[in-house]
Amino acid sequence: MPLSDQDIALIQDSFATLQRALEPNSLFFYEALFHHAPQFRRLFREDLAGQGMKFMSTLSVIVKNLKDPSLLESRYAELGRTHAIMGVRAPDFAPMEEALVDTMRHALGPRFTPEHERAWRTAFGAFSKAMIEKGEIPAK
C-alpha cells in the first residue's frame, strides 16, 4: 500500500520531533532492537552512539525522499548489500520495525497516534522491501 500525502506528513513531522533529541533516541532504537532481538547485539561494535547517528542520518534521507523513493534505489541497494554481508536475512527486518515503532512511540509519547504507527509501518515495509530486493538479502 503506497503512502498517502497525509502519511508522509505524519512521518516527516514525527521524525522532526525525534530529531530534537537525536542521540538519546538513536540509542533508544538500539536498546529496543536488542530487546526484540538480543542476538543482534553481536553485529554491532561498542560505539552505539556513532552507529545510532549513522542510522538516524540514513533514516533522515529516506524520510526526506518519501514522495519519490525511486531517488533512493541505489542507496537501498547499497544498504541491502551491506546488511546481507553482515548476515541479515529478510525475517530480521521484523524486530527492526518493532524497534523503530518503539522509538517513535518513546519520542512522541501520547502524540504517537495509531495513524502515526500505521504510516511508519507502511513506510518501513516499503523501504525494507526495497533493501531486501535491491540488496539481494536472503529470504531465510
Salt bridges, closest charged atoms under 4 A:
ASP5 OD1 - LYS67 NZ 3.93
ASP7 OD1 - ARG118 NH2 2.91
GLU46 OE1 - ARG41 NH2 3.60
GLU97 OE2 - ARG121 NH1 2.96
GLU98 OE2 - ARG121 NH1 2.76
ASP102 OD2 - HIS36 NE2 2.55
ASP102 OD1 - ARG105 NH1 3.49
GLU117 OE1 - ARG105 NH2 2.88
GLU117 OE2 - ARG121 NE 2.93
GLU133 OE2 - LYS129 NZ 3.94
